[in-house]
Amino acid sequence: MKKKKNRAKKLLIGSAAVGAAFAGLCGLVHYEIFDRKATIPTRAFESNKSKIEGPPLPPDPREAWLKEQTFEEHTMQSALDGTTLQGYYLPADTVSDRFVVCSHGYRSRGKREFRLMTKFYHDKGYNVLLVDHRASGESDGRRITFGMKESADLLQWIDWVRDEKCADAQIVLHGVSMGAATVLLLSDREEILPNVKFIVADCAYTGVVDEFRGVLEKAHIPHRALIAGVDAVNRVSSGFSLHAVSPNESVKHAVVPILFIHGKSDTFVPTQMSRENYAACTTEKDLLLVDGAAHASSYPTDSAAYEAKLEKFMDKYVDKETV
């Protein structure tokens, strides 16, 4: 009897130790994925940059042009938690009611993600707002939330355009990667009407859990228990379930037209995800798949095709008259 009790005690202690170790692992994984101070994602990205984004491109005059521009810097406090958010505003050369609000990807920043594309919009007479999402760039905040809180912050930036710049603004929402997921999470929100005329979603994932699962499967890491554990940590630390971050669900009830774009050689966010988002979308839509483009590289890979699709949407959904 005594031996059985000792064995049961050892089993309980062993189980508790395994449970504690797993909980610690989930906490560490959550920190490395979500915390802005984490170093592993940055090192991993830099070491695999050529695989993720493709080979480096030669210097581009559009980036040099961007560095010469004088942006107005604006800050605001997030209504969610008071986080200070940074935005960079470049007005059009002539007074215009056309605006583009740009939403960058994971661990990037506005001026980096849209370093080439800003000139295109500016040349088309658009006022350009580049935002740094929470926990990125010059904005404050500790945790990246893969679109959940970023989308709420972006809704505030839309209000800022309406309140501070032009009440009747015609707005394009343009997002890349995580930023594309962020704008898609707003696609079913009536609050973006009537100002937002269309959305551009460049290489968005269908859902954050889908993306995590794919990354872990490629690394041959068992994912079911780990994702559940990280989700539990996130519910406590950030107040939401990862399963709630689902652009694919949002586009099923979209209230504005959407242009989906994806590189055919994207191995980080699979091209199939944009195909699935496009198929699920119930509003007016189009899909551009760019040959040879790696992750978040469709615009530099084939700017002409990219701009042609944008111009088609502009011509169809944005009034060319200026205020």
One Martini backbone bead per residue (centre of mass of N, CA, C, O) as a GRO file, in nm:
protein
  323
    1MET     BB    1   0.058   0.062  -0.022
    2LYS     BB    2   0.299   0.252   0.011
    3LYS     BB    3   0.409   0.213  -0.276
    4LYS     BB    4   0.160   0.327  -0.423
    5LYS     BB    5   0.172   0.611  -0.298
    6ASN     BB    6   0.455   0.681  -0.402
    7ARG     BB    7   0.391   0.643  -0.699
    8ALA     BB    8   0.164   0.855  -0.713
    9LYS     BB    9   0.336   1.092  -0.619
   10LYS     BB   10   0.543   1.081  -0.851
   11LEU     BB   11   0.337   1.121  -1.076
   12LEU     BB   12   0.238   1.397  -0.983
   13ILE     BB   13   0.510   1.539  -0.988
   14GLY     BB   14   0.573   1.476  -1.282
   15SER     BB   15   0.324   1.611  -1.404
   16ALA     BB   16   0.379   1.891  -1.288
   17ALA     BB   17   0.652   1.931  -1.426
   18VAL     BB   18   0.552   1.904  -1.716
   19GLY     BB   19   0.342   2.128  -1.701
   20ALA     BB   20   0.539   2.355  -1.627
   21ALA     BB   21   0.720   2.326  -1.873
   22PHE     BB   22   0.499   2.379  -2.085
   23ALA     BB   23   0.415   2.655  -1.983
   24GLY     BB   24   0.694   2.780  -2.021
   25LEU     BB   25   0.711   2.733  -2.325
   26CYS     BB   26   0.458   2.898  -2.404
   27GLY     BB   27   0.562   3.164  -2.286
   28LEU     BB   28   0.814   3.183  -2.464
   29VAL     BB   29   0.677   3.172  -2.740
   30HIS     BB   30   0.500   3.418  -2.697
   31TYR     BB   31   0.726   3.620  -2.656
   32GLU     BB   32   0.875   3.572  -2.937
   33ILE     BB   33   0.619   3.659  -3.108
   34PHE     BB   34   0.491   3.931  -2.948
   35ASP     BB   35   0.739   4.069  -2.845
   36ARG     BB   36   0.937   4.344  -2.919
   37LYS     BB   37   1.209   4.227  -2.760
   38ALA     BB   38   1.246   4.004  -2.929
   39THR     BB   39   1.513   3.818  -3.113
   40ILE     BB   40   1.455   3.562  -3.279
   41PRO     BB   41   1.283   3.668  -3.520
   42THR     BB   42   1.498   3.859  -3.631
   43ARG     BB   43   1.720   3.649  -3.679
   44ALA     BB   44   1.551   3.458  -3.856
   45PHE     BB   45   1.485   3.661  -4.075
   46GLU     BB   46   1.773   3.743  -4.159
   47SER     BB   47   1.870   3.443  -4.226
   48ASN     BB   48   1.586   3.419  -4.429
   49LYS     BB   49   1.535   3.658  -4.627
   50SER     BB   50   1.573   3.533  -4.913
   51LYS     BB   51   1.337   3.324  -4.874
   52ILE     BB   52   1.108   3.528  -4.807
   53GLU     BB   53   1.181   3.795  -5.013
   54GLY     BB   54   1.421   3.741  -5.162
   55PRO     BB   55   1.635   3.891  -5.338
   56PRO     BB   56   1.806   4.158  -5.354
   57LEU     BB   57   1.762   4.483  -5.451
   58PRO     BB   58   1.822   4.742  -5.610
   59PRO     BB   59   1.833   5.053  -5.611
   60ASP     BB   60   1.559   5.288  -5.556
   61PRO     BB   61   1.424   5.593  -5.645
   62ARG     BB   62   1.169   5.578  -5.461
   63GLU     BB   63   1.327   5.569  -5.194
   64ALA     BB   64   1.482   5.831  -5.230
   65TRP     BB   65   1.232   6.009  -5.246
   66LEU     BB   66   1.119   5.953  -4.963
   67LYS     BB   67   1.369   6.080  -4.805
   68GLU     BB   68   1.291   6.380  -4.921
   69GLN     BB   69   1.047   6.391  -4.754
   70THR     BB   70   0.798   6.579  -4.565
   71PHE     BB   71   0.661   6.483  -4.271
   72GLU     BB   72   0.396   6.457  -4.074
   73GLU     BB   73   0.373   6.428  -3.725
   74HIS     BB   74   0.164   6.189  -3.546
   75THR     BB   75  -0.032   6.146  -3.248
   76MET     BB   76  -0.195   5.882  -3.049
   77GLN     BB   77  -0.437   5.734  -2.838
   78SER     BB   78  -0.546   5.446  -2.756
   79ALA     BB   79  -0.864   5.339  -2.665
   80LEU     BB   80  -0.783   5.067  -2.532
   81ASP     BB   81  -0.479   5.167  -2.356
   82GLY     BB   82  -0.302   5.441  -2.438
   83THR     BB   83  -0.131   5.396  -2.667
   84THR     BB   84   0.125   5.530  -2.848
   85LEU     BB   85   0.084   5.657  -3.178
   86GLN     BB   86   0.238   5.660  -3.505
   87GLY     BB   87   0.236   5.909  -3.771
   88TYR     BB   88   0.269   5.968  -4.137
   89TYR     BB   89   0.222   6.271  -4.330
   90LEU     BB   90   0.149   6.313  -4.690
   91PRO     BB   91   0.066   6.551  -4.884
   92ALA     BB   92  -0.056   6.662  -5.145
   93ASP     BB   93   0.017   6.900  -5.382
   94THR     BB   94  -0.292   6.906  -5.391
   95VAL     BB   95  -0.595   6.943  -5.303
   96SER     BB   96  -0.743   6.649  -5.139
   97ASP     BB   97  -0.986   6.368  -5.085
   98ARG     BB   98  -0.748   6.164  -5.114
   99PHE     BB   99  -0.668   5.854  -4.942
  100VAL     BB  100  -0.401   5.664  -4.776
  101VAL     BB  101  -0.389   5.380  -4.558
  102CYS     BB  102  -0.103   5.228  -4.410
  103SER     BB  103  -0.031   4.868  -4.346
  104HIS     BB  104   0.195   4.688  -4.186
  105GLY     BB  105   0.403   4.444  -4.095
  106TYR     BB  106   0.580   4.231  -3.923
  107ARG     BB  107   0.825   4.411  -3.777
  108SER     BB  108   0.769   4.680  -3.899
  109ARG     BB  109   0.706   4.983  -4.100
  110GLY     BB  110   0.579   5.223  -4.284
  111LYS     BB  111   0.840   5.332  -4.439
  112ARG     BB  112   0.934   5.048  -4.522
  113GLU     BB  113   0.688   4.904  -4.662
  114PHE     BB  114   0.630   5.200  -4.838
  115ARG     BB  115   0.898   5.299  -4.996
  116LEU     BB  116   0.772   5.265  -5.300
  117MET     BB  117   0.449   5.328  -5.300
  118THR     BB  118   0.415   5.626  -5.219
  119LYS     BB  119   0.470   5.761  -5.496
  120PHE     BB  120   0.230   5.659  -5.646
  121TYR     BB  121   0.011   5.796  -5.473
  122HIS     BB  122   0.120   6.083  -5.492
  123ASP     BB  123   0.102   6.100  -5.810
  124LYS     BB  124  -0.228   6.050  -5.779
  125GLY     BB  125  -0.322   6.259  -5.538
  126TYR     BB  126  -0.247   6.141  -5.256
  127ASN     BB  127  -0.287   6.112  -4.931
  128VAL     BB  128  -0.040   5.997  -4.691
  129LEU     BB  129  -0.066   5.730  -4.440
  130LEU     BB  130   0.180   5.624  -4.212
  131VAL     BB  131   0.186   5.359  -3.991
  132ASP     BB  132   0.266   5.261  -3.659
  133HIS     BB  133   0.231   5.002  -3.496
  134ARG     BB  134   0.208   4.849  -3.229
  135ALA     BB  135   0.523   4.754  -3.135
  136SER     BB  136   0.626   4.959  -3.368
  137GLY     BB  137   0.860   5.147  -3.432
  138GLU     BB  138   0.746   5.460  -3.283
  139SER     BB  139   0.560   5.302  -3.126
  140ASP     BB  140   0.410   5.187  -2.870
  141GLY     BB  141   0.437   4.892  -2.701
  142ARG     BB  142   0.472   4.538  -2.643
  143ARG     BB  143   0.244   4.397  -2.832
  144ILE     BB  144   0.171   4.193  -3.083
  145THR     BB  145  -0.167   4.107  -3.252
  146PHE     BB  146  -0.221   4.038  -3.566
  147GLY     BB  147  -0.482   4.272  -3.582
  148MET     BB  148  -0.668   4.311  -3.343
  149LYS     BB  149  -0.560   4.598  -3.229
  150GLU     BB  150  -0.473   4.731  -3.496
  151SER     BB  151  -0.761   4.770  -3.613
  152ALA     BB  152  -0.859   4.966  -3.396
  153ASP     BB  153  -0.640   5.177  -3.448
  154LEU     BB  154  -0.710   5.222  -3.750
  155LEU     BB  155  -0.989   5.338  -3.697
  156GLN     BB  156  -0.872   5.595  -3.565
  157TRP     BB  157  -0.721   5.696  -3.817
  158ILE     BB  158  -0.975   5.739  -3.981
  159ASP     BB  159  -1.092   5.950  -3.788
  160TRP     BB  160  -0.857   6.147  -3.816
  161VAL     BB  161  -0.905   6.213  -4.110
  162ARG     BB  162  -1.193   6.318  -4.075
  163ASP     BB  163  -1.134   6.535  -3.839
  164GLU     BB  164  -0.845   6.673  -3.952
  165LYS     BB  165  -0.881   6.675  -4.288
  166CYS     BB  166  -1.162   6.507  -4.404
  167ALA     BB  167  -1.491   6.432  -4.387
  168ASP     BB  168  -1.498   6.337  -4.717
  169ALA     BB  169  -1.309   6.117  -4.738
  170GLN     BB  170  -1.122   5.914  -4.964
  171ILE     BB  171  -1.047   5.577  -4.877
  172VAL     BB  172  -0.757   5.374  -4.870
  173LEU     BB  173  -0.679   5.043  -4.777
  174HIS     BB  174  -0.332   4.936  -4.716
  175GLY     BB  175  -0.197   4.602  -4.695
  176VAL     BB  176   0.080   4.404  -4.551
  177SER     BB  177   0.029   4.116  -4.440
  178MET     BB  178  -0.051   4.188  -4.139
  179GLY     BB  179  -0.176   4.448  -4.260
  180ALA     BB  180  -0.382   4.295  -4.434
  181ALA     BB  181  -0.529   4.158  -4.204
  182THR     BB  182  -0.611   4.421  -4.067
  183VAL     BB  183  -0.795   4.536  -4.296
  184LEU     BB  184  -0.982   4.285  -4.313
  185LEU     BB  185  -1.097   4.321  -4.019
  186LEU     BB  186  -1.257   4.589  -4.142
  187SER     BB  187  -1.446   4.494  -4.387
  188ASP     BB  188  -1.719   4.449  -4.179
  189ARG     BB  189  -1.725   4.757  -4.095
  190GLU     BB  190  -1.947   5.017  -4.085
  191GLU     BB  191  -1.750   5.251  -3.982
  192ILE     BB  192  -1.598   5.292  -4.270
  193LEU     BB  193  -1.843   5.432  -4.348
  194PRO     BB  194  -1.818   5.611  -4.653
  195ASN     BB  195  -1.499   5.647  -4.694
  196VAL     BB  196  -1.428   5.366  -4.766
  197LYS     BB  197  -1.374   5.230  -5.094
  198PHE     BB  198  -1.114   5.037  -5.052
  199ILE     BB  199  -0.918   4.731  -5.044
  200VAL     BB  200  -0.576   4.624  -4.982
  201ALA     BB  201  -0.450   4.276  -4.993
  202ASP     BB  202  -0.118   4.184  -4.921
  203CYS     BB  203  -0.052   3.882  -4.812
  204ALA     BB  204  -0.277   3.742  -4.648
  205TYR     BB  205  -0.407   3.574  -4.397
  206THR     BB  206  -0.671   3.383  -4.281
  207GLY     BB  207  -0.519   3.311  -4.003
  208VAL     BB  208  -0.319   3.294  -3.733
  209VAL     BB  209  -0.339   2.989  -3.686
  210ASP     BB  210  -0.276   2.903  -3.973
  211GLU     BB  211   0.007   3.028  -3.979
  212PHE     BB  212   0.131   2.880  -3.739
  213ARG     BB  213   0.083   2.595  -3.841
  214GLY     BB  214   0.256   2.619  -4.099
  215VAL     BB  215   0.528   2.685  -3.965
  216LEU     BB  216   0.543   2.428  -3.785
  217GLU     BB  217   0.522   2.215  -4.007
  218LYS     BB  218   0.783   2.300  -4.158
  219ALA     BB  219   0.948   2.242  -3.876
  220HIS     BB  220   0.837   1.976  -3.741
  221ILE     BB  221   0.616   2.080  -3.524
  222PRO     BB  222   0.409   2.019  -3.292
  223HIS     BB  223   0.095   2.216  -3.274
  224ARG     BB  224  -0.161   2.176  -3.105
  225ALA     BB  225  -0.064   2.218  -2.807
  226LEU     BB  226   0.099   2.479  -2.854
  227ILE     BB  227  -0.128   2.662  -2.954
  228ALA     BB  228  -0.308   2.625  -2.707
  229GLY     BB  229  -0.102   2.741  -2.505
  230VAL     BB  230  -0.058   3.018  -2.638
  231ASP     BB  231  -0.353   3.099  -2.628
  232ALA     BB  232  -0.378   3.098  -2.319
  233VAL     BB  233  -0.168   3.318  -2.273
  234ASN     BB  234  -0.311   3.536  -2.449
  235ARG     BB  235  -0.573   3.559  -2.289
  236VAL     BB  236  -0.427   3.678  -2.039
  237SER     BB  237  -0.229   3.905  -2.166
  238SER     BB  238  -0.447   4.020  -2.416
  239GLY     BB  239  -0.771   3.921  -2.420
  240PHE     BB  240  -0.747   3.694  -2.658
  241SER     BB  241  -0.811   3.487  -2.920
  242LEU     BB  242  -0.656   3.365  -3.197
  243HIS     BB  243  -0.925   3.269  -3.341
  244ALA     BB  244  -1.033   3.575  -3.381
  245VAL     BB  245  -0.808   3.599  -3.608
  246SER     BB  246  -1.017   3.630  -3.907
  247PRO     BB  247  -1.024   3.740  -4.220
  248ASN     BB  248  -1.205   3.522  -4.356
  249GLU     BB  249  -1.459   3.603  -4.193
  250SER     BB  250  -1.481   3.905  -4.267
  251VAL     BB  251  -1.514   3.877  -4.589
  252LYS     BB  252  -1.806   3.749  -4.569
  253HIS     BB  253  -1.895   4.075  -4.470
  254ALA     BB  254  -1.827   4.279  -4.670
  255VAL     BB  255  -1.857   4.654  -4.752
  256VAL     BB  256  -1.611   4.646  -4.955
  257PRO     BB  257  -1.393   4.646  -5.181
  258ILE     BB  258  -1.140   4.393  -5.295
  259LEU     BB  259  -0.783   4.365  -5.328
  260PHE     BB  260  -0.601   4.086  -5.411
  261ILE     BB  261  -0.255   4.000  -5.320
  262HIS     BB  262   0.007   3.768  -5.453
  263GLY     BB  263   0.274   3.569  -5.438
  264LYS     BB  264   0.372   3.271  -5.594
  265SER     BB  265   0.657   3.254  -5.400
  266ASP     BB  266   0.518   3.225  -5.128
  267THR     BB  267   0.634   3.060  -4.812
  268PHE     BB  268   0.511   3.210  -4.559
  269VAL     BB  269   0.247   3.306  -4.709
  270PRO     BB  270   0.044   3.136  -4.870
  271THR     BB  271  -0.122   3.181  -5.164
  272GLN     BB  272  -0.384   3.025  -5.084
  273MET     BB  273  -0.494   3.236  -4.883
  274SER     BB  274  -0.593   3.440  -5.098
  275ARG     BB  275  -0.778   3.248  -5.241
  276GLU     BB  276  -0.963   3.204  -4.992
  277ASN     BB  277  -1.039   3.499  -4.945
  278TYR     BB  278  -1.160   3.548  -5.221
  279ALA     BB  279  -1.378   3.323  -5.210
  280ALA     BB  280  -1.518   3.443  -4.942
  281CYS     BB  281  -1.584   3.694  -5.074
  282THR     BB  282  -1.896   3.908  -5.115
  283THR     BB  283  -1.777   4.127  -5.270
  284GLU     BB  284  -1.614   4.316  -5.457
  285LYS     BB  285  -1.344   4.177  -5.671
  286ASP     BB  286  -0.986   4.088  -5.682
  287LEU     BB  287  -0.698   3.903  -5.838
  288LEU     BB  288  -0.337   3.907  -5.777
  289LEU     BB  289  -0.079   3.708  -5.925
  290VAL     BB  290   0.275   3.700  -5.883
  291ASP     BB  291   0.535   3.627  -6.055
  292GLY     BB  292   0.815   3.554  -5.848
  293ALA     BB  293   0.691   3.636  -5.573
  294ALA     BB  294   0.755   3.694  -5.266
  295HIS     BB  295   0.725   3.803  -4.968
  296ALA     BB  296   0.621   4.124  -4.995
  297SER     BB  297   0.714   4.144  -5.341
  298SER     BB  298   0.513   4.234  -5.568
  299TYR     BB  299   0.581   4.528  -5.633
  300PRO     BB  300   0.890   4.504  -5.711
  301THR     BB  301   0.843   4.274  -5.924
  302ASP     BB  302   0.541   4.412  -6.040
  303SER     BB  303   0.444   4.723  -6.072
  304ALA     BB  304   0.264   4.736  -6.324
  305ALA     BB  305   0.046   4.532  -6.238
  306TYR     BB  306  -0.022   4.657  -5.969
  307GLU     BB  307  -0.104   4.944  -6.076
  308ALA     BB  308  -0.327   4.854  -6.267
  309LYS     BB  309  -0.516   4.750  -6.047
  310LEU     BB  310  -0.536   5.009  -5.882
  311GLU     BB  311  -0.646   5.191  -6.111
  312LYS     BB  312  -0.904   5.033  -6.153
  313PHE     BB  313  -1.017   5.091  -5.868
  314MET     BB  314  -1.000   5.395  -5.873
  315ASP     BB  315  -1.185   5.441  -6.122
  316LYS     BB  316  -1.437   5.290  -5.989
  317TYR     BB  317  -1.434   5.407  -5.657
  318VAL     BB  318  -1.294   5.694  -5.716
  319ASP     BB  319  -1.323   6.019  -5.705
  320LYS     BB  320  -1.147   6.275  -5.888
  321GLU     BB  321  -1.244   6.488  -5.727
  322THR     BB  322  -1.160   6.781  -5.561
  323VAL     BB  323  -1.162   7.019  -5.287
   0.00000   0.00000   0.00000
